[in-house]
Amino acid sequence: MSYRIITTDPPQDTVRHLTFVPFLPDGRCVALPGPRLAAGEVAPGEHYLLDSSLRIPLETLGYRRQRVHPFAADGDRLYIWLDGDRYTGRRPHATIDPVVDSAEALAARLDPVAARAVLDGAAAYRDQSDADYYAGNTRLLEPAYLLGRTPQEGSGFGGDAAQWRARRSMIVDGIDRDGTFLDIGCANGLLMESVRDWAAERGYAIEPYGVDIAPRLVELARSRLPHWAGRIEVGNGIDYAPGRRFTFVHTLLDAVPVARRADLIRHALAVLVEPGGRLLVSHYKSAAGTDPTAAEHLRQLGFPVTGSSAEAGGGTGATTAWIVAT
C-alpha cells in the first residue's frame, strides 16, 4: 500500500481510478449501501477533475458535486473529497438510498483503507483555508467554463436558453426600478446580459457591471461583451471595492466559504450597494437537495430579508432573496 497525503494535483496521465468522499451541505458524508465509498475509473478522453469527478458520483450515488479536491493517492488511484448535494435533474444519475452519516460514524463502519480515506478527507475538507477555497474554485470552474460550448455552459449552467431563464430569471423579481447592476462572479457575462434584457421586459432600464475572481473568465466576458469590457473586472466579492456603489448587487452564497458568508453580505451592504438599493442573494441547489433556500440562509445569518423569489414552476432548487441597504 502506497497511500499518501498529497497537496498538489497529480498529472492527468498518472490517474486511472478515483475514490470519493462526498459531503452534503450540512457536513455529513455520503456513501453507497454497505457501506462503501463511491469509486470508478477515468474513462478515455476524460479529465479526472473536470469530467470523471462529475460523472462517477452522479452515476453511482445520484450526487452532484460542486467543488472537488484531491487529498491522497495510492499508485494510480486518487482520493478526492467533494462538496455538493443529492441530484434529481436531467443528467444520467443513480436513484438509490445512500448511506448518510458523520465522517467519524461512517469511518467506523468501513474497511481500514476506506476509513482512513474518510477521516483524511474530512480533515482536508474541514481545514481548508480561505485561500484554498478560492484557489480550488478557480482551478475547477475556470477551465470548465472555458470549455463550454454554449453561453449557458460558459456561465456554469448545463441546460439550454429556456432552462437558463427558468432557473435564473427569479433574480429580476428583486429589481424594482431603473439603475445599475453588479454581478459578483459574473463568469462569461451571460447573467449581466440576461438581467438587462429581463428587466427591460418589465419596463426597467438596467446598466450591468461584473466582477469575477478568475482572470481568464474576465477575459472571456470582455471578449463576448466588448461594449462592456470596461465594466468587467477581476476581483473577489468579499473585498472588492471599486470606489462606487450600485443600485443592485447580485451574489451567490457559495462565492465564499460557509464561515465567511456573513462577511460577504456585510461587505456588499456596506461598500457595494447604494443606500436604498438592494443586495440580491441567490442560492442554487438540487431540487431534491438538503440545503435551505437563499432566504432561509440569510435569516439564519441574522439578516432581515425584504423579499424572495424562486425559479419558474414553483421549485426551490434556485432561489433569490434580497436585502435593502441602509
N, C-alpha and C positions, 0 to 999 in steps of 0.2 A: 504493500500500500504506500502510495506517494502523495497522499492528501496533504495539501499545504495551503495556508492562507496567502492570498495574493492582493496586491494593491493597484495593479495595472491590468488592462485588458490584454489577454493573450492574442497573438496573431491569428487572423482568420483561419489560416490553413493548418493550425495545430489543434483545433477544436472539432470533435466529432460527436460528442454526447453531452447532453445538458440535463442537470437535475435542478429542480426549482424548490425554493422555499417562499411561497406566496403569502402576503399579508393582506388582510382586509382593512378598511379604514379605521376600525376600532382596535387594530393592533393584533388581532388573533391570526393564527396560521391556518392555512387550508391544505388538506392532503386528500389523497384518494382513499376509498374504503380499504380497510385492512388493519391499521392504516399504513400507507406507503406514500413516498413522495412522487409527485408528477415528474416524469422524465421522458426523454426522447432523443432522436438522432437529428443532427443537422442535415437537411435534405440538400441534394445537389443544387447549386446555384443560390442557396440561401445565405444570408449573413446571419450569424448566430445571434447577434443582439437585435438587429432590425427586424428580422423575419422569423427565425426559429423561436425566439423568446415570446413572440406574439402567437404563433400558430400552435405550438405544443400545449401551452396551458389552456387555450380555447378548446382544442380537440380532446384533451384528457380530463380537464377539470370543469370546463364551462366557465373559465376565469379570464377576464380581460385585463391585461397588465397596463399600468400607466407609466411606471418607471421601472428600470431594470439595472441591476448592479452585480457583476461577478465578484465573489468574495473568496473562493477557494477553487483549487484544481487538483485533479488526481489523474496524471497521464493526459489522455486526450478528453477527459471528462471535466466539464466546467460546472461549478455550483453557483447558482445565481439567486439572489433574493429579488422579489418583485413586490411592488405595491399596486393595488388595483381593486377590483371588485367582481362579484358574480356577473354573468353576462347572459342576456336573452335576446340579443339583436339578430341581424341578418347573416353575419358570418357563420360558417360551419363551426359548431361547438357541441360539446358533450352536454347531456342532460342527466346529471347524476346527483345524488345526495352526498356531498363531500363531508369529510371529517373536518370540523372546525373547532379549534381549541387554542389555548395559550401555547407559546413555544415550549415552555417547560413541561406542561402536561402532555403535549404531543410527543416531545422527545422521549419521555418516559415509556412510551408505547412502541417505539421504533427500534430497529436493529442498531447496533453501536455506531456504524458509519453514518446512517441517516440521522440518528440522534445528534451526533456531533455536528452534522451539517445544519440542522435546525437551530441548535444553540449558537453556532458561529454566525449563521445568517441573521439570527435575531440580534446578536451583539452588533454586527455591522450595520444593520438597519436602524437600531436604536441610537447608535453612537455617531451617526453621520453628522458632520458639521454643516453649517450653512453653506460654506464654500463647496463642500462635496455635493450638496443638494443642487446648487445652481450649475456646477460643472456637469453633474450627471444628466440634468435636464437638457443642457446644450448638446452634450455628447450624443444623446439619443434622438432628440427632436430635430436638431438642425439637419443631419443627413436624411432622416426620414421625410421631412417636409420637402427638402430639395429634390428628392426622388419622386415627388407627387406628380401624377400625370394630369391632374385636373386642378383648377383653382381651389376646390374644396380640399383635396388631398394636400395641397401646399399650405393649407391652414390647419392641418391636423384632423380633418373630417373625412370619413370613409364613404359617405353617401353622395348622392347627386345633388343638383341645384335645388330641386324641390324639397329634398330631405334636409338640406342645409337650412333652407328658410324655415321649415317646420321646427327645427331644433335650435334656431338662433334668433328668430325674429321677436321672441318674447322680450329681448333686451330693449327694443324700442318702446315697449309698454311703459318704461320708466322715463321716456323723453316727453316733455310737456310744453316745449317752447322751441324757438329758434336758438341756435348757439353753437358752441364748439364742442367737439367730442374727442377725447383722448382714449385710445385703446392700448392698455398695458398688456404686452405680449401679443403684438399685432401680427406676428409671423409674416405671411406674404401680403398682408394688407387687405385681404378679402372682406374681413368684418368691417373695416373702415368704409369700404365701398358700399357694402350691404346696408349698414346703418344709415348712411347718407340717403340711399335710394328708398329704403323702407320708411324713413322719417318723412321724406318728400311725399310719399303716398298719403301721409296723414296731415300734410299741409305744413310741415316744419322744415326749415332750411338749416342743415347741419354742415359745419365745416370740420372734417375729420383730421386727426393727428394720430401718430403711432410711435410706440417705443417697444423695443424687444431686446432681450439680453443676448441673443445670438447674432453676431455680426453678419454672417452670411445670409440670414433671413432678412435682415435690414437691407442688405444689398438687393436681394430678390424683390422685396416690396418696392424699393426705389425704382428698380428696372421695370416692374409691372405698372407702376403708377408714377411716371416721371413728372407729371404735373404737380404731384405732392411730395416729390423727393426731399425738399427742404423741410418737410413736416415730420419726417420719419427718422428717428434717432436710435442709437444703441444706448441701452440703459437698463437698470434693474428697478422695477417699480417700487421696491421698498425704500430706496434712497434717491430716486430720480427727482431732480429739482431743475426744471427747465427755465425758471425765472419768470414764469407766467402761470395763470390758472385757467381752468376750462369749465364751461357750463356743465358738462357731463364727463365723467371719467368712468371707464369700464375696466374691471379686473376680474381675473379668476382667483378663487381661493387658493388653488394649488400652484399659483405663481411663486409661492414661498413655502418653507417648511411649516408644518402644522403649528409648531410653537411660536411662529412669527406672524401668524395671520392677523392677530390683533394689531401688531406693529404696522403691518401693511395698511390696514384700514385707517389707523390713526394718522399715518403719514399722508395718505391720499387726502383725507379730510382737511388736514392742517396745511398742506403745501400745494396740492394739485387741483382741488375743486374750489371754484369761486364761491363766496358766500351766497347762500340761497340756491346754489347748484346741487347736483345730485351725484353721489357715488353709486354706480351700478355694479353690483357684485354678482357674478354668475358662478354656478357650480354644475358641472356636467358629470353624470354618473350613469351606470347601467340602470335601466328601468327596474330591474329586479335587485338592484344593489342595496347594501345595508346603510349607506351614507344618508344623513339628513339633507334637507333642501338648503338652498342658499340662505333663506330667511331664518331657518332653524339654527344654522351655524352662527349667523350674526347675532341672534338673540342669546345663544349660549356664550358668545364672547362679550356680551353686555352692551351691544349697540342697539339703539332704537331704530326699528325698521319702519319706514314710511309706507312702503308698498312692496308688492311682489307679484311675480308672474311665472308661468310655466310654459313649456313647449306646447305647440299646437296639438290638439287631440286630447288634452287633459292629462297627459303623462307627467311624471315628476323626474324623469331622467335628466332633463335640462331645466334649470330654474334660475331666475334672477330676482334679486331683492335690491331695494335702494334706500339710501340714507341721505337726508338733506344736510348739507354743510352749513354751519352757523358762522 
